[in-house]
Amino acid sequence: MFILIAVAAVQTSLAARLGAVQAAPAMLAVLAALLLGAWRHWRAEPGALKIGPDALTVWNRAGQTLAQGRIAGCSQWSGWLLILALAEAGGRSRTLLIAADMLSAEAFRQLAVLGRRASRV
């Protein structure tokens, strides 16, 4: 719905100044950019999590590994948002934002406990 509203706003704004035909290329460019962004976001969304004793693996919906590593830190905002830092094998660090409604209550609690335990070490 957002994409349609944004494209309509571009068309309406530019058509008033340039005319409907001259505004069409800009409208199509905005449509293409927003659809590409939405598609890339959908592909990058986590599809599955595997919670280990001190590690976490995240896969996307296509089955590709998005992140894997030891939980190195944690920050929690109330009971709604969990921010985990994962230390990957190559020394890189990745940050994962996990909303409470993404997981079951038990899985969210388990990740919060693992994250707090890793932050103390």
BELMOUR-V931589 format. One line per field, one symbol per residue. phi: phi as a letter, one per 40 degrees, with the letter a starting at -180 (. if undefined). psi: psi as a letter, one per 20 degrees, with the letter a starting at -180 (. if undefined). burial: # if it has 16 or more other C-alpha atoms within 10 Angstrom, else .. A space follows every 50 residues. Layout:
phi=???
psi=???
burial=???
This chain:
phi=.dcccccccccccccccbhcccccccccccdcccccccccccccccbabb cbdababbbcccgcccaaiccbaabbbfbbbbbbbbccccgcbbbbbbcc ccbcccccccccccccccccc
psi=hgggggghggggghhhhhqhghighgghggggghhgggghgghipphqqo oahjrpppqaiijqpgqpapoirqppobjhppoppporhjiqpqpppoqh jhrqhggggghgggghghhh.
burial=......#..##..##.......##..#..##..#...........##.#. ....######......########......########....##...#.# .......#..##.###.#...
